[in-house]
Amino acid sequence: MFSIRLFVMIGMLKTSQAGVDSLDQQLGDSYDKLSWFIHITDLHVSSWQDETRQAQLQQFVTKTLESIKPEVVLCGGDLTEAKSSSLKASQDKAEWETYKDIVSTRWNKVPWLDIRGNHDSLNVLSRKSSNNYFARFSVMGQEGNLGSYVMSLQSRGQRFNFVAVDATWEMGMNYPFNFVGYIDTKQQKILNNITANLPADSVTITFGHYPTSVVQQSDYLRSLISHGLVYLSGHLHDLALFKMHNMYSFHNEKDLELELVDWKNNRAFRVLAVDQGKLSFTDVKFGDWPIVLPTYPKDSRYMMPGKESYGDYQRNTIRVLVFSDVPITRVTIAVDDNDPFEATQADTGPLYTLSWDDTKHATGLHKLSVTALDMNNRSKVFNQQFTLDPAEAELLDNSFPNFVLRSSFSTLFHVLFLLTLLANICTGLSLKLLYYCAQTGKLSPKHLTFLRSCAKFCLFRKLFLVCSYNKIFLPLLCFVAYMAVGPWIVGSLIEGHSGAIFAWGVLVNGQMAHSQLPFAYFFVHFTFIHPVIVLVIGHVLDYRNFVLTGALKSGKVAHLSFLGCLLFAVIISIYLSITFWLQFGIMGFVLGPLKTWSYIFYTAMFWLAWTLPRDHCQVFNSLVHKEDRGKKTDDNGDILKNEGNEGSSVEKLLQTA
């Protein structure tokens, strides 16, 4: 009786194991619950820049999409350049027509989910404006999706929700003040309603133009993307000089954000796959074939146990997607640098599989290496780290991308603004207070000696001279304070509507737009332009002091250095000024305290420095120099005589002053 039961149990175990093997085999070469998509962003279709950008985009939407056959294309904004030159921006109907013509030829009319970027809202008064060409020429705009929206897809046993986050301003500021995104209350209500109605058994992919860090409501957006598997963004391109092509980061160690470099300059796009609810991706350069994307086992750096199910993760088949514009001739797979084995193509599609003994790799971190060769003899080697135990996964953790994507540009701009304002005002007031204390005899001999030691350093002496002369110091102080609170420019801001730009926002058409970029412009001007000009003014004062009283003399190197700094500051200022003048018209040129009047103001300060009176120089020198030198000529060339010891000299000069 016991032997019969044992035989039955062994038979049941064999049947169960056969069922598991059958399931593994079925998943191994099956496309069930396997879907792939494409993400592309920052197209910048232009009527005057780089014609290859449009020509290659045409090839992408036809030949590339035909080769990859995605189920959806996510297009993340900045569809057109919207700039007629490097410095002047405006919506260009011809660019939008070109975009529409190109996208309308896409392979198989695949769903193309596009959304606005900041360039698509430049100089657009509202989403209902006739200047909002997104509504007329984009794919989703023509369907009435002018803001955030959701599109659902049922494919191969999986249900997907693609949530588009429109963080462009309702009132699209003109260049250069349209950079930081803004999710207003209307868009937040739309997005809250979308997320509240997402089916629990679906896979949600969220995408938008702006990274979470470049939206004023960054905390809200990060809370929103926690409802999805991943958030796809663009906007930052490759961070210019940093050339960053791997801007990926986890928020709260669970919410993955993937920023993608642009199509504009880098011709980049992303292939994503969801296999049994688990996300894999690879970023690709246009024309770089073949494309390799392993889906099982996935890259351990992007494992998300809180959003992906790993209950039955061990399987006996490796799965890899391989794409090319010509037939694939060979795919080999190696694990942990062992000998490679040739994978088998599943049907006639892009899936390649290889049976393996997963029990040998049940624990620890391992290396997967896939090599693909196509008919044109082009090869691609793809390496990734994997683990079959999510608890052993080492999540992606790159410092610089983490800083960029986890921070808040709005907060950063606010901090830079406040620090710059305080540095300019407090430095001036501190030096003025120090001069007052020295002048009134309130400094102890020790502190006075220290002050005189500091005065030997030219930069300190020049700033101290500026702060000592009220006719220059007070206007400079008021200039900084005014630029922090008053209007910088009054002119034609959006679609011919007049308004004013402040450091803390933009007022136009009776509405206030809390644009964050003026804070950054304040930082640039009062960190790299204004202080340099103040130092050069101090240098002129110092030279005038030398001419009149024989104080410390600056050499030719110092003169050339300050001249070079002045030219650098003026070049930057003129470049920014031209941007303002081109964008905001004649009124903006005339009524421009920051970028027009400032040149008159600084010229007046230089004139005042050049006409510094001798008696002020004598008072200043008596305070900062140990003894009165009395060896310089006056305006008629006569030698000034030493007036005695230091104490009597100071007293007499102060009485004269």
C-alpha positions as CSV (number, residue, x, y, z in Angstrom):
1,M,0.0,0.0,0.0
2,F,2.9,2.4,0.9
3,S,4.7,1.6,-2.4
4,I,1.6,2.4,-4.4
5,R,1.2,5.8,-2.6
6,L,4.9,6.6,-3.2
7,F,4.5,5.7,-6.9
8,V,1.5,8.1,-7.1
9,M,3.4,10.9,-5.4
10,I,6.4,10.5,-7.7
11,G,4.0,10.6,-10.7
12,M,2.4,13.8,-9.4
13,L,5.8,15.4,-8.9
14,K,6.8,14.5,-12.5
15,T,3.5,15.8,-13.8
16,S,4.0,19.0,-11.8
17,Q,7.5,19.5,-13.0
18,A,6.4,18.8,-16.6
19,G,3.8,21.5,-16.2
20,V,6.4,24.0,-15.0
21,D,8.8,23.0,-17.9
22,S,5.9,23.4,-20.3
23,L,5.1,26.8,-18.9
24,D,8.8,27.8,-19.1
25,Q,8.9,26.6,-22.6
26,Q,5.7,28.4,-23.5
27,L,7.0,31.7,-22.1
28,G,10.4,31.1,-23.6
29,D,9.4,31.3,-27.2
30,S,6.1,33.1,-26.8
31,Y,5.3,36.7,-27.4
32,D,2.5,36.5,-24.8
33,K,2.8,39.4,-22.4
34,L,5.7,40.9,-24.3
35,S,5.3,44.3,-25.9
36,W,7.8,47.0,-27.0
37,F,7.6,50.7,-27.6
38,I,9.7,53.7,-28.7
39,H,10.3,57.0,-26.9
40,I,11.7,60.0,-28.7
41,T,11.9,63.6,-27.7
42,D,13.1,67.1,-28.6
43,L,12.8,66.8,-32.3
44,H,13.1,70.5,-33.0
45,V,12.0,70.4,-36.6
46,S,13.5,73.6,-38.0
47,S,13.0,75.7,-41.1
48,W,16.6,77.1,-40.9
49,Q,18.8,74.7,-39.0
50,D,20.4,71.4,-40.1
51,E,18.2,70.0,-42.9
52,T,19.4,66.5,-42.1
53,R,17.4,66.6,-38.9
54,Q,14.1,66.5,-40.9
55,A,15.5,64.1,-43.5
56,Q,16.6,61.6,-40.9
57,L,13.4,62.0,-39.0
58,Q,11.5,61.0,-42.2
59,Q,13.7,57.9,-42.4
60,F,13.0,57.2,-38.7
61,V,9.2,57.3,-38.9
62,T,9.2,55.0,-42.0
63,K,12.2,52.6,-42.2
64,T,13.2,52.5,-38.5
65,L,9.7,52.0,-37.2
66,E,9.1,49.4,-39.9
67,S,12.2,47.5,-38.7
68,I,11.3,47.7,-35.0
69,K,7.5,47.5,-35.3
70,P,6.6,49.2,-32.0
71,E,3.1,49.2,-30.7
72,V,3.3,52.8,-29.6
73,V,5.6,55.8,-30.2
74,L,5.8,58.3,-27.3
75,C,7.0,61.7,-28.5
76,G,8.0,63.9,-25.6
77,G,7.7,67.5,-26.8
78,D,9.7,70.3,-28.4
79,L,8.3,69.1,-31.7
80,T,9.5,72.2,-33.5
81,E,12.3,74.7,-33.0
82,A,10.1,77.8,-33.0
83,K,13.1,80.1,-33.4
84,S,13.9,82.1,-36.5
85,S,17.5,82.5,-35.3
86,S,19.6,81.6,-32.2
87,L,18.3,84.7,-30.4
88,K,14.7,85.2,-31.6
89,A,11.8,82.9,-31.1
90,S,8.3,82.7,-32.5
91,Q,6.0,79.9,-33.7
92,D,6.7,79.0,-37.3
93,K,3.7,77.5,-39.2
94,A,6.1,76.1,-41.9
95,E,7.9,74.1,-39.2
96,W,4.6,72.7,-37.9
97,E,3.5,71.7,-41.4
98,T,6.8,69.9,-41.9
99,Y,6.3,68.0,-38.7
100,K,2.8,67.0,-39.6
101,D,3.9,65.9,-43.1
102,I,6.7,63.8,-41.7
103,V,4.7,62.1,-39.0
104,S,1.7,61.4,-41.3
105,T,4.0,59.1,-43.3
106,R,4.9,56.9,-40.3
107,W,4.9,53.1,-40.6
108,N,1.5,51.4,-40.3
109,K,0.0,54.6,-38.8
110,V,1.4,53.4,-35.4
111,P,-0.1,55.3,-32.5
112,W,2.0,58.4,-32.1
113,L,1.4,60.1,-28.7
114,D,2.9,63.6,-28.9
115,I,2.8,66.3,-26.3
116,R,3.9,69.9,-26.0
117,G,7.4,71.1,-24.9
118,N,8.5,74.6,-23.9
119,H,9.4,75.4,-27.5
120,D,5.9,74.4,-28.7
121,S,4.5,77.0,-26.3
122,L,6.9,79.9,-27.0
123,N,4.9,83.1,-27.6
124,V,1.5,81.3,-27.2
125,L,-1.0,83.2,-25.1
126,S,-3.1,80.2,-24.3
127,R,-3.9,76.6,-25.4
128,K,-6.9,78.1,-27.3
129,S,-4.8,80.7,-29.1
130,S,-4.7,80.6,-32.9
131,N,-0.9,80.7,-32.4
132,N,-1.0,77.3,-30.7
133,Y,-0.1,75.2,-33.8
134,F,0.1,72.1,-31.6
135,A,-3.7,72.0,-31.8
136,R,-3.7,72.0,-35.6
137,F,-0.7,70.0,-36.6
138,S,0.2,67.5,-33.9
139,V,-1.3,64.0,-33.9
140,M,-2.9,64.3,-30.4
141,G,-3.7,67.9,-30.7
142,Q,-5.9,67.2,-33.7
143,E,-7.7,64.8,-31.5
144,G,-8.4,67.5,-29.0
145,N,-5.7,66.6,-26.4
146,L,-4.3,70.0,-25.8
147,G,-3.1,69.2,-22.3
148,S,-2.5,66.1,-20.2
149,Y,-4.2,62.9,-21.4
150,V,-4.2,59.1,-21.1
151,M,-4.3,56.5,-23.9
152,S,-5.0,52.8,-23.1
153,L,-3.7,49.8,-25.1
154,Q,-4.5,46.1,-24.8
155,S,-1.7,44.0,-26.3
156,R,-0.6,40.4,-26.0
157,G,-2.2,39.8,-22.7
158,Q,-1.1,43.0,-21.1
159,R,-3.1,46.2,-20.6
160,F,-1.2,49.5,-20.8
161,N,-2.0,53.1,-19.8
162,F,0.2,55.8,-21.3
163,V,-0.2,59.0,-19.2
164,A,1.0,62.2,-20.9
165,V,1.9,65.0,-18.5
166,D,1.6,68.4,-20.0
167,A,3.7,70.8,-17.8
168,T,3.8,73.7,-20.3
169,W,2.5,77.0,-19.1
170,E,-1.1,77.9,-20.1
171,M,0.4,81.3,-21.0
172,G,3.5,80.4,-22.9
173,M,6.2,83.0,-22.2
174,N,8.6,84.0,-25.0
175,Y,12.2,83.1,-25.2
176,P,14.3,83.2,-23.0
177,F,12.0,82.9,-20.0
178,N,10.2,79.7,-20.9
179,F,12.3,77.0,-19.4
180,V,10.8,75.6,-16.1
181,G,7.6,73.7,-16.4
182,Y,4.4,74.5,-14.5
183,I,1.5,72.2,-13.7
184,D,-1.5,74.5,-12.9
185,T,-4.5,73.5,-10.9
186,K,-6.5,72.6,-14.0
187,Q,-3.9,70.1,-15.3
188,Q,-3.5,68.7,-11.8
189,K,-7.2,68.0,-11.6
190,I,-7.0,66.2,-15.0
191,L,-4.0,64.1,-13.9
192,N,-5.6,63.3,-10.5
193,N,-8.7,62.1,-12.3
194,I,-6.6,60.0,-14.7
195,T,-4.6,58.3,-11.9
196,A,-7.7,57.7,-9.8
197,N,-9.2,55.7,-12.6
198,L,-6.2,53.6,-13.6
199,P,-7.0,49.8,-13.5
200,A,-5.1,48.0,-10.8
201,D,-4.1,45.2,-13.2
202,S,-2.6,47.5,-15.8
203,V,0.9,48.7,-16.6
204,T,1.2,52.5,-16.5
205,I,3.9,54.4,-18.3
206,T,4.0,58.1,-17.7
207,F,5.8,60.5,-20.0
208,G,6.3,64.2,-20.4
209,H,8.6,66.8,-21.7
210,Y,10.1,68.1,-18.5
211,P,12.1,66.1,-15.9
212,T,10.6,66.2,-12.5
213,S,13.3,68.5,-11.3
214,V,12.5,71.1,-14.0
215,V,8.8,71.5,-13.0
216,Q,7.9,74.0,-10.4
217,Q,5.6,71.5,-8.7
218,S,8.3,68.9,-8.6
219,D,7.0,67.2,-5.5
220,Y,3.5,66.8,-7.0
221,L,4.9,65.3,-10.2
222,R,7.1,62.9,-8.2
223,S,4.0,61.8,-6.3
224,L,2.1,61.4,-9.6
225,I,4.7,59.2,-11.2
226,S,4.7,56.8,-8.2
227,H,1.5,55.4,-9.7
228,G,3.3,54.2,-12.8
229,L,6.1,51.8,-13.8
230,V,8.4,54.5,-15.2
231,Y,8.5,58.2,-16.0
232,L,10.1,59.2,-19.4
233,S,11.3,62.8,-19.9
234,G,13.5,64.9,-22.1
235,H,14.1,68.7,-22.3
236,L,17.7,68.8,-20.9
237,H,19.1,67.3,-24.1
238,D,22.6,66.1,-23.1
239,L,23.3,69.0,-20.6
240,A,25.5,70.8,-23.2
241,L,29.1,70.7,-22.1
242,F,28.4,67.8,-19.7
243,K,27.4,65.5,-22.6
244,M,25.3,63.3,-20.3
245,H,23.7,60.3,-22.1
246,N,22.6,58.3,-19.0
247,M,20.3,60.6,-17.0
248,Y,18.5,58.0,-15.0
249,S,17.6,58.0,-11.4
250,F,15.3,56.5,-8.8
251,H,13.1,58.7,-6.6
252,N,12.6,57.3,-3.1
253,E,14.4,54.2,-4.3
254,K,11.4,53.0,-6.1
255,D,10.2,55.4,-8.8
256,L,12.3,55.3,-11.9
257,E,12.8,58.4,-14.1
258,L,14.6,58.1,-17.5
259,E,15.6,61.3,-19.2
260,L,16.4,60.9,-22.9
261,V,18.9,62.9,-24.9
262,D,17.5,64.8,-27.9
263,W,16.8,63.9,-31.5
264,K,17.9,67.5,-32.4
265,N,21.7,67.1,-32.0
266,N,22.1,63.5,-30.9
267,R,19.6,61.6,-33.1
268,A,18.7,59.5,-30.1
269,F,15.6,57.4,-29.3
270,R,14.7,54.7,-26.8
271,V,13.4,51.2,-27.2
272,L,11.4,50.0,-24.2
273,A,10.0,46.5,-23.6
274,V,7.6,45.1,-21.0
275,D,8.0,41.4,-20.6
276,Q,5.6,39.8,-18.1
277,G,5.1,43.2,-16.4
278,K,8.9,43.9,-16.1
279,L,10.5,46.9,-17.8
280,S,13.7,46.8,-19.9
281,F,15.1,49.6,-22.1
282,T,18.0,50.7,-24.2
283,D,18.9,54.1,-25.7
284,V,19.9,54.0,-29.3
285,K,21.5,56.3,-31.8
286,F,19.7,56.6,-35.1
287,G,21.2,54.2,-37.7
288,D,23.2,52.2,-35.1
289,W,22.1,48.6,-36.0
290,P,21.5,46.0,-34.7
291,I,19.6,46.9,-31.5
292,V,19.8,44.4,-28.7
293,L,17.5,44.4,-25.7
294,P,17.4,41.5,-23.2
295,T,14.1,41.2,-21.4
296,Y,14.9,38.1,-19.3
297,P,16.8,38.3,-17.1
298,K,16.6,42.0,-16.9
299,D,19.3,44.5,-15.8
300,S,19.5,44.3,-12.0
301,R,20.1,48.0,-11.7
302,Y,16.5,48.7,-12.7
303,M,14.7,46.0,-10.8
304,M,11.6,47.3,-9.0
305,P,10.1,44.7,-6.7
306,G,7.5,47.1,-5.4
307,K,6.1,47.5,-9.0
308,E,7.2,44.3,-10.8
309,S,6.3,40.8,-9.7
310,Y,9.2,38.5,-9.1
311,G,7.4,35.6,-7.5
312,D,8.1,33.2,-10.4
313,Y,11.2,34.9,-11.7
314,Q,13.4,31.8,-12.3
315,R,12.8,30.4,-15.7
316,N,14.9,28.1,-17.9
317,T,14.9,30.4,-21.0
318,I,16.8,33.6,-21.7
319,R,14.8,36.1,-23.8
320,V,16.3,38.8,-26.0
321,L,14.8,41.2,-28.5
322,V,17.0,41.9,-31.5
323,F,16.2,44.4,-34.3
324,S,17.8,45.5,-37.5
325,D,16.9,47.0,-40.8
326,V,18.2,43.8,-42.5
327,P,17.8,40.1,-41.5
328,I,19.7,39.0,-38.4
329,T,22.1,36.2,-39.2
330,R,23.3,35.1,-35.7
331,V,22.7,35.8,-32.0
332,T,24.9,34.4,-29.3
333,I,24.5,34.6,-25.6
334,A,27.1,34.0,-22.9
335,V,26.7,34.0,-19.1
336,D,29.5,35.0,-16.7
337,D,32.1,34.9,-19.5
338,N,31.4,31.3,-20.3
339,D,31.4,30.0,-23.8
340,P,28.6,31.6,-25.9
341,F,25.7,29.6,-27.3
342,E,23.6,30.5,-30.3
343,A,20.1,31.6,-29.6
344,T,17.0,30.6,-31.5
345,Q,14.6,33.0,-33.2
346,A,11.0,32.7,-32.1
347,D,8.8,32.5,-35.2
348,T,9.9,35.3,-37.6
349,G,9.9,38.1,-35.0
350,P,12.6,39.9,-33.1
351,L,12.6,37.5,-30.1
352,Y,15.5,35.2,-29.6
353,T,15.7,32.6,-26.9
354,L,18.2,30.3,-25.3
355,S,17.6,27.5,-22.8
356,W,19.8,27.5,-19.7
357,D,20.0,26.1,-16.2
358,D,18.7,28.9,-14.1
359,T,19.4,27.0,-10.9
360,K,23.1,27.6,-11.4
361,H,22.5,31.3,-11.2
362,A,19.8,31.5,-8.5
363,T,21.8,33.7,-6.2
364,G,24.4,36.4,-6.7
365,L,25.1,38.9,-9.4
366,H,26.0,37.6,-12.8
367,K,26.9,39.0,-16.3
368,L,24.9,38.5,-19.4
369,S,26.6,39.1,-22.8
370,V,24.6,39.1,-26.1
371,T,26.2,39.4,-29.5
372,A,24.1,40.1,-32.6
373,L,25.2,40.0,-36.2
374,D,23.1,41.1,-39.2
375,M,23.3,40.4,-42.9
376,N,25.3,43.6,-43.5
377,N,28.0,42.2,-41.2
378,R,27.2,44.8,-38.5
379,S,27.6,43.5,-34.9
380,K,26.5,44.7,-31.6
381,V,27.6,43.4,-28.2
382,F,25.3,44.2,-25.3
383,N,26.5,43.5,-21.7
384,Q,24.4,43.8,-18.5
385,Q,24.4,42.7,-14.9
386,F,21.6,40.5,-13.6
387,T,20.4,38.6,-10.6
388,L,17.5,36.2,-10.2
389,D,17.1,37.3,-6.6
390,P,15.7,40.9,-6.4
391,A,17.0,41.2,-2.8
392,E,20.5,41.1,-4.2
393,A,20.0,43.7,-6.8
394,E,22.2,46.8,-6.7
395,L,20.0,49.7,-7.9
396,L,21.3,52.4,-10.2
397,D,23.0,55.1,-8.2
398,N,24.9,57.7,-10.2
399,S,25.7,60.9,-8.3
400,F,25.4,63.6,-11.0
401,P,22.2,62.3,-12.7
402,N,20.8,61.9,-9.2
403,F,21.6,65.5,-8.4
404,V,20.1,66.8,-11.6
405,L,16.9,64.7,-11.6
406,R,16.2,64.7,-7.8
407,S,16.8,68.4,-7.2
408,S,14.4,71.2,-8.0
409,F,15.5,73.8,-10.5
410,S,13.0,76.3,-9.0
411,T,14.4,75.9,-5.6
412,L,17.9,76.2,-7.0
413,F,17.1,79.4,-8.8
414,H,15.5,80.8,-5.7
415,V,18.5,80.0,-3.6
416,L,20.9,81.4,-6.2
417,F,18.8,84.6,-6.4
418,L,18.8,85.1,-2.6
419,L,22.5,84.3,-2.2
420,T,23.4,86.6,-5.0
421,L,21.3,89.4,-3.7
422,L,22.6,89.0,-0.1
423,A,26.2,88.7,-1.3
424,N,26.0,92.0,-3.3
425,I,24.2,94.0,-0.7
426,C,25.9,92.6,2.4
427,T,29.4,92.9,0.9
428,G,28.8,96.5,0.1
429,L,27.2,97.4,3.4
430,S,29.9,95.5,5.4
431,L,32.7,97.4,3.7
432,K,30.8,100.7,4.1
433,L,30.4,100.0,7.8
434,L,34.1,99.1,8.1
435,Y,35.1,102.4,6.3
436,Y,32.8,104.4,8.7
437,C,34.3,102.8,11.8
438,A,37.8,103.5,10.5
439,Q,36.8,107.1,9.6
440,T,35.3,107.8,13.0
441,G,38.0,106.2,15.0
442,K,35.9,103.3,16.3
443,L,38.4,100.6,15.1
444,S,40.9,99.5,17.7
445,P,44.6,99.8,16.7
446,K,44.7,96.0,16.1
447,H,41.8,96.1,13.8
448,L,43.1,99.2,12.0
449,T,46.4,97.4,11.4
450,F,44.5,94.5,10.0
451,L,42.5,96.7,7.7
452,R,45.7,98.3,6.4
453,S,47.2,94.9,5.8
454,C,44.1,93.9,3.7
455,A,44.3,97.2,1.8
456,K,47.6,95.9,0.3
457,F,45.6,93.4,-1.7
458,C,44.4,95.1,-4.8
459,L,40.9,93.5,-5.1
460,F,40.0,94.4,-1.5
461,R,41.4,97.9,-1.9
462,K,39.5,98.6,-5.0
463,L,36.2,97.4,-3.5
464,F,36.9,99.3,-0.4
465,L,37.4,102.4,-2.5
466,V,34.1,101.9,-4.2
467,C,32.3,101.6,-0.9
468,S,34.1,104.6,0.5
469,Y,32.8,107.0,-2.1
470,N,29.1,107.7,-1.6
471,K,28.4,109.1,-5.0
472,I,29.2,105.6,-6.4
473,F,28.4,103.3,-3.5
474,L,24.8,104.5,-3.0
475,P,23.7,104.3,-6.7
476,L,25.2,100.8,-7.0
477,L,23.4,99.7,-3.8
478,C,20.1,101.1,-5.1
479,F,20.7,99.5,-8.5
480,V,21.0,96.0,-7.0
481,A,17.9,96.5,-4.8
482,Y,15.8,97.9,-7.7
483,M,16.7,94.9,-9.9
484,A,15.5,92.6,-7.2
485,V,12.0,94.1,-7.0
486,G,11.4,96.4,-9.9
487,P,10.6,95.7,-13.5
488,W,13.5,94.8,-15.8
489,I,11.8,95.5,-19.0
490,V,8.4,96.7,-20.2
491,G,7.5,95.6,-23.8
492,S,5.6,93.3,-26.1
493,L,5.9,90.0,-24.4
494,I,3.4,87.4,-25.8
495,E,1.6,87.7,-29.1
496,G,1.8,91.5,-29.1
497,H,0.4,91.8,-25.6
498,S,2.4,94.2,-23.4
499,G,3.7,93.3,-20.0
500,A,6.6,93.6,-17.6
501,I,9.3,91.2,-16.5
502,F,10.5,91.2,-12.9
503,A,13.0,89.0,-11.1
504,W,10.2,87.2,-9.4
505,G,7.8,86.8,-12.3
506,V,6.2,88.1,-15.5
507,L,3.1,90.2,-15.7
508,V,1.3,90.2,-19.0
509,N,-2.3,90.6,-20.2
510,G,-3.4,91.1,-16.6
511,Q,-2.0,87.8,-15.5
512,M,1.0,86.9,-13.4
513,A,3.2,84.1,-14.6
514,H,5.6,83.0,-11.9
515,S,8.4,82.2,-14.3
516,Q,11.5,80.9,-12.5
517,L,14.1,81.8,-15.1
518,P,14.4,85.5,-14.2
519,F,15.9,84.4,-10.9
520,A,18.6,82.6,-12.8
521,Y,19.2,85.7,-15.0
522,F,19.5,87.8,-11.9
523,F,22.2,85.3,-10.7
524,V,24.1,85.5,-14.0
525,H,24.0,89.3,-14.1
526,F,24.9,89.9,-10.5
527,T,27.5,87.2,-10.3
528,F,29.4,87.4,-13.6
529,I,28.6,90.9,-14.9
530,H,27.9,93.4,-12.2
531,P,30.7,92.4,-9.7
532,V,33.2,92.5,-12.6
533,I,32.1,96.0,-13.6
534,V,32.2,97.1,-9.9
535,L,35.8,95.9,-9.6
536,V,36.8,97.7,-12.8
537,I,35.2,100.9,-11.4
538,G,37.3,100.3,-8.3
539,H,40.3,99.9,-10.5
540,V,39.6,103.3,-12.1
541,L,39.2,104.8,-8.6
542,D,42.5,103.1,-7.6
543,Y,44.3,104.5,-10.6
544,R,42.8,108.0,-10.0
545,N,44.0,107.7,-6.4
546,F,47.5,106.9,-7.7
547,V,47.5,109.8,-10.1
548,L,46.4,112.3,-7.4
549,T,48.2,111.2,-4.3
550,G,50.9,108.6,-5.2
551,A,49.1,105.7,-3.5
552,L,50.0,102.1,-4.4
553,K,50.4,101.8,-8.2
554,S,48.9,99.0,-10.3
555,G,51.1,97.6,-13.0
556,K,50.4,97.0,-16.7
557,V,49.4,93.3,-16.0
558,A,46.7,94.5,-13.6
559,H,45.5,97.1,-16.2
560,L,45.3,94.4,-18.9
561,S,43.7,91.9,-16.6
562,F,40.9,94.3,-15.6
563,L,40.4,95.3,-19.2
564,G,40.0,91.7,-20.2
565,C,37.5,91.1,-17.4
566,L,35.6,94.1,-18.4
567,L,35.4,93.0,-22.1
568,F,34.3,89.5,-21.0
569,A,31.5,91.0,-18.8
570,V,30.4,93.4,-21.6
571,I,30.3,90.7,-24.2
572,I,28.1,88.5,-22.0
573,S,25.9,91.5,-21.2
574,I,25.5,92.5,-24.9
575,Y,24.6,89.0,-25.9
576,L,21.9,88.8,-23.3
577,S,20.8,92.3,-24.2
578,I,20.4,91.5,-27.9
579,T,18.1,88.6,-26.9
580,F,15.9,91.0,-24.9
581,W,15.9,93.6,-27.6
582,L,15.0,91.2,-30.4
583,Q,12.2,89.6,-28.4
584,F,10.5,92.5,-26.8
585,G,10.5,95.2,-29.5
586,I,11.2,98.9,-29.5
587,M,9.3,99.4,-26.3
588,G,11.3,96.8,-24.6
589,F,14.5,98.5,-25.8
590,V,13.4,101.9,-24.6
591,L,11.8,100.7,-21.3
592,G,14.6,98.3,-20.3
593,P,16.2,99.2,-17.0
594,L,18.3,96.0,-16.9
595,K,19.5,95.7,-20.5
596,T,19.3,99.3,-21.8
597,W,19.4,101.7,-19.0
598,S,22.1,99.7,-17.2
599,Y,24.7,100.7,-19.9
600,I,23.9,104.4,-19.2
601,F,24.1,103.8,-15.5
602,Y,27.5,102.0,-15.6
603,T,28.9,104.7,-17.8
604,A,27.9,107.3,-15.3
605,M,29.6,105.3,-12.6
606,F,32.8,105.2,-14.6
607,W,32.7,108.9,-15.1
608,L,32.2,109.5,-11.4
609,A,35.2,107.2,-10.7
610,W,37.3,109.1,-13.2
611,T,36.5,112.4,-11.6
612,L,37.2,111.3,-8.1
613,P,38.3,114.4,-6.0
614,R,41.8,114.5,-4.5
615,D,40.5,115.3,-1.0
616,H,38.6,112.0,-0.8
617,C,41.7,110.2,-1.9
618,Q,43.7,111.8,0.9
619,V,41.2,110.9,3.5
620,F,41.0,107.3,2.2
621,N,44.8,107.0,2.1
622,S,45.2,108.3,5.6
623,L,43.0,105.5,6.8
624,V,44.3,102.6,4.9
625,H,48.1,103.4,4.7
626,K,50.4,103.5,7.7
627,E,51.9,106.8,6.8
628,D,51.0,109.6,4.5
629,R,53.2,109.3,1.5
630,G,52.9,112.9,0.3
631,K,55.0,112.4,-2.8
632,K,52.5,112.8,-5.7
633,T,51.8,115.8,-7.7
634,D,48.6,117.7,-7.8
635,D,46.8,118.7,-11.0
636,N,49.4,121.4,-11.6
637,G,52.4,119.1,-11.1
638,D,53.5,120.6,-7.8
639,I,54.7,118.2,-5.1
640,L,52.5,117.8,-2.1
641,K,54.4,118.2,1.2
642,N,54.1,115.7,4.0
643,E,51.8,117.1,6.6
644,G,53.4,115.6,9.6
645,N,52.7,112.5,11.6
646,E,49.9,110.1,11.0
647,G,47.6,111.3,13.8
648,S,47.7,115.0,13.0
649,S,47.3,114.2,9.2
650,V,44.2,112.2,9.8
651,E,42.7,114.8,12.0
652,K,43.4,117.7,9.6
653,L,42.2,115.8,6.6
654,L,38.9,114.7,8.3
655,Q,38.3,118.3,9.3
656,T,38.9,119.5,5.7
657,A,36.7,116.7,4.3
